Structure formats: C-alpha cells, structure tokens
Amino acid sequence: MIRLRILLPTALLCGFTAMQAQQKNHDLGYDNTPQIPGQTWRVHDDKRPHPPKVAPAAVVGQPPADAIVLFDGKDLSKWVGRTRTAVTEAQWKVENGVLEVVPGKGGIMTREKFGDIQLHVEWMEPADVTGTSQSRGNSGIELMTRYELQVLESYEGVTYADGQAGAIYGTWPPLVNACRKPGEWQSYDIVFEAPQFDGEKVLKPAYITVFHNGVLLHHRQAFIGRATHARVATYAPHAPEEPLSLQNHGSVVRYRNIWVRKLKGYDQQ
Ligand code: MG
C-alpha cells in the first residue's frame, strides 16, 4: 500500500511532464508523421519553412508591401507607348491621379516583364459613354501583351457574350455580369499563370482567375491562345516573361491604382 501511494503521484507527474514536453514539441510540428502525397513534406512537418510575411495595405485594394506599383496616380514612368509597329513614349493622359486613354495614341505597355502574377487594376467607363457593342468604352487588360481580359461598358451596353466586360476575349464570357454603372470605379483582381512552351508545343496553357468588383468571373480558366477578332485564338510561343499592356481601342477609359505581385517561388513551399 505504502509503495503504491508513493508510486502513483510519481507516475502521474512523469506522465504530465512527458505530455507537456510532447505538446511543446508539437507546437512547431512533427518529425514522425506520414508524408503528404505529392510533396516532400510530412503532415505538420516541423522542418517546413514558413511563408514570408507580407504587410497588407491598410485598405483592401491598395498595394501590399511586396507589390510593384505600376501606376500610383503620378506618372507613366513604369510604362512605354505601344503601337502596331513601334515602341514609343507613353502618350496617355495623367490628370488628378487618373490615367486616361488618349484615342489615336496607341496602347501602353510596362517596361518590366512578368510571368505568373497577381494583378489589381481599377478602371472606369466615361459617365457620358457613347457607342454600341465593341465601340462602347472598349479597352482591355492584355496579359503578356497577348491575353486580353476585356474592358467594356457592359452595364447597359450589349455585345456578343465572349466580348463583353470581363470576357476572355473571343473564348469565354464571364461567369456573371458584375458591372457597375458608367462613371463609377470598378476593379479587377486577377491571378494569371503564364503559358509554358517547348519549341512550338504548348506544355501548359495560360490560366486566369478574375474577380470583378469582388465577384468571381473566371476560376482558373484556360486561354486557348491569343485572340484576334472573329478567329479562333491560337498560341504562338513567346518568352516566359512579357510586359503587361493596356489596350487603346479608341474609347476614353480611365485607370488608377494598378499594381502587380510576382508569384514565382510562392508555389515551392
Ligand atoms: Mg478590348
């Protein structure tokens, strides 16, 4: 009896200490759990590196700490002009913190090149927008200067479905029409994966995920190539990184708060 009385609290104490030690250890993971299929890591692997910290902006939609700001309302220093035949100085108007398409002056293209990105763009149709179908407030977000996410006045304007605002031009209409009225600012939040080529062969198509004013338009939808009017889009191989361009289609569309985050490397964790 005496022996039991002495042993029991000791056993409890030992058990508690071991449990505590075990809990403490496992706060930071395990080294004896099974491997996650398709990964080099165990479940809750204690050696798995943590993702880098990124300070988000105080206001959602503003650039986080690791973003490359392409237009902050001040100037076009991150851009050059783009016509069918030449690269020029960017000739769009910057006024009151807003970037404005100048009809007849070509598109604009970033100096920097990008592959996989997260992209935020805000755009606005003119309050007094005129025209019909593809002539009504047409512009576009041209990923890698090729893969167009359509910008158009589609709150009231009507055109073919795969050419309305938010369409992957010539291929996929948006899942829904989330347009705001002309004269109101709208946002695109985009995740784009660059295509991969082996010579002429497409190893992986380009993919895009798009939120329009916070509403999902495309969920990792594939581009079947670079679209041209009234033809089936096709791929022509290009570099892994290319500039981003904004389209000049002759309509006075406005842009502001454009920023991008490079995603390369974040999928290796
Ligand atoms: Mg367009």
Boltz pocket constraint, residues with backbone or C-beta under 6 A from the ligand:
constraints:
  - pocket:
      binder: B
      contacts: [[A, 138], [A, 139], [A, 140], [A, 148], [A, 149], [A, 150], [A, 151], [A, 247], [A, 249]]
      max_distance: 6.0
